[in-house]
């Protein structure tokens, strides 16, 4: 995956917002996804959702080097840190993980960091077949001096 350049600031910001919006829409309208998923650990909130990459518009996918396919999924992870005034702020993290199907075939996730003015998130790609259950095993480490948080979830995917 390529990292977007800064000289297309408006396009990048718009694309980033649309990418996140597509993920949230897929979580809302797809029978293969539940509502937004989040875990809280101390001062950190880790949001994650998985959805079919075909939900992303072709120009946005191209701008970020994302492959659109009916059999490719995207995992979106963002980490927010709770501030003293009650607000939250996006923070960087070390993100890794893998996806395993029910017959133990494993895919290692490689994450692309997308950073914009008020947004920071990580996108990982994986493949799936129709009506397939995948198990996600993630490690998210917002503080490099502390152990990573483990997130495990299972989700069924369908070819659209």
PyMOL commands that set and color helices and strands:
alter all, ss='L'
color gray80, all
select helices_A, chain A and resi 6-29+53-55+58-64
alter helices_A, ss='H'
color red, helices_A
select strands_A, chain A and resi 37-41+44-52+72-82+88-90+94-101+106-109+111-116+119-127+132-141+149-157
alter strands_A, ss='S'
color yellow, strands_A
deselect
rebuild
show_as cartoon
